[in-house]
Every structure is written in C-alpha cells, then in structure tokens.
Amino acid sequence: MDAEARRTRADRFTPEGLIVIHAAASSHPPPGDSALQERIIEAGYRDSRYLLELWHFRELFYFLAWRDILVRYKQTAVGIAWVLIKALITLLVLTVVFGRVAQLPSDGVPYPLLVFAALLPWQFFASALTDCSNSLVGNSDLVAKIYFPRLIIPGSAMIVSVVDFAISSGVLALLLMWYGFAPDWRILILPLFVVLAAAITFGAGLWFAALTAEYRDFRFIVGFIAQLGLYISPVGFSSSVVPEEWRLLYSLNPLVGVIDGFRWAILRGTPDLYWPGLAMSFVFALLLLASGLWYFRRTERRFADVI
C-alpha cells in the first residue's frame, strides 16, 4: 500500500471518530524513510466494538462513580444524612398538605407509608435525571481531551442516586416497623418495578444529557420537570382518587405505573394495580431506553466539539 493509499484509507475513517489507532510498518517505505508507518483509524461506533470498549473502560466507570459519591456530600456538616433529611421533610409536607388539610383517602394504610412508598421511586427519578442531564457538561474537560465511550458518564452519574435510593429504602423499612405494617409476598415483585424505574430514568437521562451538551437550555427544562412532576405524579396522594375515565390518560405519565407498582408491592396490594397504566409504563420504558441509546450514540461523536 503506497503513501497515497494510506492517506485515503485514514481520511475515509476520520469522520467516524478517532477511536483506535493501529500502527504497522509499511511494506513499501519510501527511499530513506524506513520508519514510515501506516496509521489506520478504525470506527469504534459499531455496536460490537462499542460493547467491548465499555468493558475495557470499566475501571473508568468505577472511578467516576466513586468520585461522584464522594463529591456529592463533600464539605457538608451532616454528609449523607442529607438524603434522610430531604426525604423526611418532603414526607412531612406532603402528609400535612394532602393527608391533613386536603384529607385525601389513604386506602386504609397510614398516610406517611402511602407517601414514602411513592417518594422512593420519585426521588430516584428526579435525582438521577438531574445528575445524568448535567453529567457531560460537568465532565467537559474529560470529554474534550480523551476518547472513551461517553455512555460511561451518565451511567456513572446514576450510581449516586442508586446509593441514595438504598439509604431511603432503609428509612422505609423503619417506617414499616414503626407502624407494624409487614409486606406480604408482593414485595418479591419490587425489584421488577425498580428495574422499570431505572429504565425510564436512564432513557430520559440519555436524551437530556445529549441535548444539554449542545443546548444548555435543557438544564432549566430538567429542573422544571423535577418540580412540576412531583405534583402531577401520585406522590402525595393515591392514584385511586383519579376518576376511572381519566386514569388511562393520567397513565401517560410513565411514573404513574412505577409509583403504583411500588405501593402495590410494599403496601400489600394497596391500592389495586391499574394494569393498563402499568403496561403503558413498560412500553414507555422500552421506548425511552431504546430511543435514548439511539440518540446518544448518534450524537456522541460531536460531544467533544460542542461541549
């Protein structure tokens, strides 16, 4: 292969992204230049190669996740206890407003349990969505300087929310003991709803991470979603208060099925599960995750230029 052929081959791959560079000695070096090498830039955005690269950079994933966990509550007086403080204050406010003032029904369970069973998936969603959407911008120096699969960044950003979720789950266990409310066999189905919540959150997070990298306006949109969603999702009240003719439309919010599923699994089937709404949540989860991965991978090669 002559020098012109080598340049043509490299130029053909360059638009696909600088992923892996192989250097091999030229079989026909020009006179006086025995050290000339052939550089082939291979596209690393094919799914098969991309999966291998995710595995190859797994240690970077561990490092970023651990760094985010340490930085989250660095130089705070009470540290990780802020997870508990935020959850308990939200629980108190929603219980007073919806349970005492509005006197909405609790379907026969203590109102704080009804609220906290919904706070678990909601706070996970709101926290992880915010962290994922800002993850690329927050690691702009890393993105701009070296190559690695960018999917690692929003993935590692979710780990902090997973830790918060685990801590809040411990608080829920204490509340169940306080009220003497023991879950039944349905608690075994809870991991399925956890996976459903994670799929919806990660899919939406990938969309907003990619969009925020190019358009900073989406940082404000995510904040608006986190604020408004608390009130349009059945966190402070049971979805059973929604009239039957409106429940399918209300279930267009994918978190409705997730929250109802958490309550159904934790509170012994209270309230009854609205199966059409749950099915819609599963469909939305698949669509969000598939489309989020597609759009993130489609725009990934431009992140270093626009961030």
C-alpha positions as CSV (number, residue, x, y, z in Angstrom):
1,M,0.0,0.0,0.0
2,D,1.6,3.3,-1.1
3,A,1.5,6.6,0.9
4,E,-1.5,7.9,-1.1
5,A,-3.5,4.8,-0.4
6,R,-2.6,5.1,3.3
7,R,-3.9,8.7,3.4
8,T,-7.1,7.8,1.5
9,R,-7.8,5.0,4.0
10,A,-7.2,7.1,7.0
11,D,-9.2,10.0,5.6
12,R,-12.2,7.7,5.0
13,F,-12.4,6.7,8.6
14,T,-11.6,10.0,10.3
15,P,-15.2,11.4,10.1
16,E,-16.4,8.3,12.0
17,G,-14.4,9.4,15.1
18,L,-10.9,8.8,16.4
19,I,-11.3,5.6,18.3
20,V,-8.5,3.1,17.8
21,I,-5.2,3.8,16.0
22,H,-3.2,0.8,14.8
23,A,0.4,1.4,13.7
24,A,2.0,-1.1,11.4
25,A,5.3,-0.8,9.5
26,S,4.8,0.0,5.8
27,S,5.7,-2.8,3.5
28,H,7.0,-0.4,0.9
29,P,8.5,2.6,2.7
30,P,9.8,5.5,0.5
31,P,13.6,5.6,0.0
32,G,15.4,6.9,3.0
33,D,12.3,6.6,5.3
34,S,12.3,3.1,6.7
35,A,10.5,4.3,9.8
36,L,7.3,5.4,7.9
37,Q,4.3,3.7,9.4
38,E,0.7,3.1,8.4
39,R,-1.9,4.6,10.6
40,I,-5.4,3.2,10.3
41,I,-8.2,4.9,12.1
42,E,-11.0,2.4,12.8
43,A,-14.5,3.4,13.6
44,G,-15.4,2.4,17.1
45,Y,-19.1,3.3,17.0
46,R,-20.2,-0.1,15.7
47,D,-22.2,-1.8,18.4
48,S,-20.0,-4.8,18.6
49,R,-16.8,-2.7,19.2
50,Y,-18.6,-0.3,21.4
51,L,-19.7,-3.0,23.9
52,L,-16.1,-4.2,24.0
53,E,-14.9,-0.7,24.7
54,L,-17.4,-0.3,27.5
55,W,-16.0,-3.3,29.2
56,H,-12.4,-2.1,28.5
57,F,-13.1,1.2,30.3
58,R,-15.0,-0.4,33.2
59,E,-12.4,0.9,35.6
60,L,-13.1,4.5,34.5
61,F,-16.8,3.8,35.2
62,Y,-15.9,2.7,38.8
63,F,-13.6,5.7,39.3
64,L,-16.2,8.2,38.1
65,A,-19.0,6.6,40.2
66,W,-16.9,6.6,43.3
67,R,-15.7,10.2,42.7
68,D,-19.4,11.4,42.3
69,I,-20.4,9.6,45.6
70,L,-17.5,11.3,47.5
71,V,-18.1,14.7,45.9
72,R,-21.8,14.7,46.4
73,Y,-21.7,15.5,50.1
74,K,-18.1,16.7,50.4
75,Q,-17.6,19.6,53.0
76,T,-21.2,19.2,54.3
77,A,-21.8,19.2,58.0
78,V,-24.1,16.2,58.1
79,G,-22.9,14.4,55.0
80,I,-25.0,11.7,53.5
81,A,-27.7,12.3,56.2
82,W,-29.0,15.0,53.8
83,V,-30.6,12.1,51.9
84,L,-32.7,11.3,55.0
85,I,-33.4,15.0,55.9
86,K,-34.7,15.8,52.4
87,A,-36.9,12.7,52.3
88,L,-38.3,13.2,55.8
89,I,-39.1,16.9,55.1
90,T,-40.8,16.1,51.9
91,L,-42.8,13.3,53.6
92,L,-43.9,15.7,56.4
93,V,-45.0,18.4,53.9
94,L,-46.9,16.1,51.6
95,T,-48.6,14.3,54.6
96,V,-49.8,17.5,56.1
97,V,-51.0,19.1,52.8
98,F,-52.7,16.1,51.3
99,G,-53.4,13.9,54.3
100,R,-54.4,16.5,56.9
101,V,-55.5,19.6,55.0
102,A,-57.0,18.1,51.8
103,Q,-58.0,14.9,53.7
104,L,-57.4,12.7,50.7
105,P,-58.0,8.9,51.3
106,S,-55.1,6.7,52.1
107,D,-56.7,3.4,51.0
108,G,-56.6,2.0,54.6
109,V,-52.9,2.4,55.2
110,P,-51.1,5.1,57.3
111,Y,-50.7,8.2,55.2
112,P,-46.9,8.5,55.8
113,L,-46.4,5.0,54.4
114,L,-48.5,5.8,51.4
115,V,-46.4,8.9,50.7
116,F,-43.0,7.4,51.4
117,A,-43.6,4.3,49.2
118,A,-44.1,6.8,46.3
119,L,-41.2,9.1,47.4
120,L,-38.7,6.2,46.8
121,P,-39.1,6.0,43.0
122,W,-39.9,9.7,42.6
123,Q,-36.7,11.0,44.3
124,F,-34.7,8.4,42.5
125,F,-36.1,9.6,39.2
126,A,-35.7,13.3,39.9
127,S,-32.2,13.0,41.3
128,A,-30.9,10.6,38.7
129,L,-32.4,12.6,35.8
130,T,-30.8,15.8,37.0
131,D,-27.4,14.1,37.5
132,C,-27.5,12.4,34.1
133,S,-28.5,15.5,32.2
134,N,-25.7,17.6,33.7
135,S,-23.1,14.8,33.6
136,L,-21.5,15.6,30.2
137,V,-21.3,19.3,30.9
138,G,-19.8,18.6,34.3
139,N,-17.1,16.4,32.8
140,S,-16.5,18.7,29.8
141,D,-12.7,18.7,30.3
142,L,-12.6,14.9,30.2
143,V,-14.8,14.7,27.2
144,A,-12.9,17.2,25.2
145,K,-9.4,15.8,25.8
146,I,-9.5,12.0,25.6
147,Y,-11.6,9.3,23.9
148,F,-13.7,6.8,25.9
149,P,-17.3,5.6,25.5
150,R,-19.3,8.6,26.6
151,L,-22.1,6.4,27.8
152,I,-19.9,5.8,30.9
153,I,-20.5,9.3,32.1
154,P,-24.3,9.4,32.5
155,G,-24.2,5.7,33.6
156,S,-21.8,6.5,36.5
157,A,-23.8,9.6,37.4
158,M,-26.8,7.4,38.2
159,I,-24.8,5.4,40.8
160,V,-25.1,8.3,43.3
161,S,-28.9,8.1,43.1
162,V,-28.8,4.4,43.5
163,V,-26.9,4.9,46.8
164,D,-29.5,7.5,47.9
165,F,-32.3,5.0,46.9
166,A,-30.7,2.3,49.1
167,I,-30.5,4.6,52.1
168,S,-34.1,5.8,51.7
169,S,-35.2,2.2,51.4
170,G,-33.7,1.7,54.9
171,V,-35.9,4.6,56.2
172,L,-38.9,2.9,54.7
173,A,-38.1,-0.3,56.4
174,L,-38.0,1.6,59.8
175,L,-41.4,3.3,59.0
176,L,-42.9,-0.1,58.3
177,M,-41.7,-1.4,61.6
178,W,-42.9,1.7,63.4
179,Y,-46.4,1.3,62.0
180,G,-46.3,-2.5,62.4
181,F,-47.1,-2.9,58.7
182,A,-45.4,-6.1,57.3
183,P,-45.3,-6.5,53.5
184,D,-46.6,-9.8,52.0
185,W,-45.5,-11.9,49.0
186,R,-45.8,-8.9,46.7
187,I,-42.6,-7.5,48.0
188,L,-40.8,-10.1,45.9
189,I,-42.0,-8.3,42.8
190,L,-40.5,-5.0,43.9
191,P,-37.2,-5.5,42.0
192,L,-39.1,-5.6,38.8
193,F,-40.5,-2.1,39.5
194,V,-37.0,-0.9,40.5
195,V,-35.7,-2.0,37.1
196,L,-38.7,-0.3,35.4
197,A,-37.9,3.0,37.2
198,A,-34.2,2.7,36.3
199,A,-35.0,2.1,32.6
200,I,-37.3,5.1,32.4
201,T,-34.8,7.3,34.2
202,F,-31.8,6.2,32.2
203,G,-33.6,6.5,28.9
204,A,-34.8,10.1,29.7
205,G,-31.4,10.9,31.2
206,L,-29.6,9.9,28.0
207,W,-31.9,12.2,26.0
208,F,-31.3,15.2,28.2
209,A,-27.6,14.5,28.6
210,A,-27.1,14.6,24.9
211,L,-29.3,17.7,24.4
212,T,-27.8,19.6,27.3
213,A,-24.3,19.1,25.9
214,E,-25.4,21.0,22.8
215,Y,-28.1,23.3,24.2
216,R,-27.7,24.5,27.8
217,D,-31.4,25.5,27.9
218,F,-32.3,21.9,28.7
219,R,-30.7,22.3,32.2
220,F,-33.7,24.6,33.1
221,I,-36.2,22.2,31.4
222,V,-35.0,19.3,33.6
223,G,-35.3,21.5,36.7
224,F,-38.9,22.4,35.7
225,I,-39.7,18.7,35.1
226,A,-38.4,17.8,38.6
227,Q,-40.5,20.5,40.2
228,L,-43.7,20.0,38.3
229,G,-43.5,16.2,38.2
230,L,-43.8,16.0,42.0
231,Y,-47.3,17.4,41.8
232,I,-48.6,15.7,38.6
233,S,-47.4,12.3,39.8
234,P,-49.3,10.4,42.5
235,V,-46.7,11.0,45.2
236,G,-48.7,12.9,47.8
237,F,-51.9,11.1,47.0
238,S,-53.2,7.8,45.7
239,S,-53.9,7.4,42.0
240,S,-57.2,5.9,43.0
241,V,-58.6,9.4,43.5
242,V,-58.3,10.0,39.8
243,P,-61.7,9.3,38.1
244,E,-61.8,6.0,36.3
245,E,-62.5,7.6,32.9
246,W,-59.3,9.7,33.3
247,R,-56.9,7.0,34.6
248,L,-55.7,5.8,31.2
249,L,-54.9,9.4,30.2
250,Y,-53.3,10.1,33.5
251,S,-51.1,7.0,33.0
252,L,-49.4,8.7,30.0
253,N,-47.1,9.9,32.8
254,P,-44.9,6.8,32.9
255,L,-44.1,7.3,36.6
256,V,-47.7,6.7,37.5
257,G,-47.3,3.0,36.8
258,V,-44.0,2.9,38.6
259,I,-45.3,4.6,41.7
260,D,-48.5,2.4,41.7
261,G,-46.3,-0.6,41.4
262,F,-44.1,0.3,44.3
263,R,-47.1,0.9,46.5
264,W,-48.7,-2.3,45.4
265,A,-45.6,-4.3,46.2
266,I,-44.8,-2.6,49.5
267,L,-48.2,-2.0,50.9
268,R,-49.8,-5.4,50.4
269,G,-51.7,-4.6,47.2
270,T,-52.8,-1.1,48.3
271,P,-54.0,0.5,46.1
272,D,-55.1,-2.0,43.5
273,L,-52.8,-2.1,40.5
274,Y,-54.1,-0.4,37.4
275,W,-52.9,-2.9,34.8
276,P,-53.4,-0.8,31.6
277,G,-51.4,2.0,33.2
278,L,-48.6,-0.4,34.2
279,A,-48.5,-1.8,30.7
280,M,-48.1,1.8,29.3
281,S,-45.2,2.4,31.7
282,F,-43.4,-0.7,30.4
283,V,-44.0,0.5,26.8
284,F,-42.7,3.9,27.7
285,A,-39.7,2.5,29.4
286,L,-38.7,0.4,26.3
287,L,-39.3,3.4,24.0
288,L,-37.3,5.8,26.2
289,L,-34.4,3.5,26.7
290,A,-34.1,2.4,23.1
291,S,-34.6,5.9,21.7
292,G,-32.3,7.4,24.3
293,L,-29.5,5.0,23.5
294,W,-30.0,5.6,19.8
295,Y,-29.9,9.4,20.1
296,F,-27.0,9.4,22.5
297,R,-24.9,7.2,20.2
298,R,-25.9,9.2,17.2
299,T,-24.7,12.5,18.7
300,E,-21.8,11.1,20.8
301,R,-19.1,11.8,18.2
302,R,-20.0,15.5,18.3
303,F,-19.8,16.0,22.1
304,A,-16.1,17.0,22.1
305,D,-16.8,19.7,19.6
306,V,-19.9,21.3,21.1
307,I,-19.4,20.9,24.8
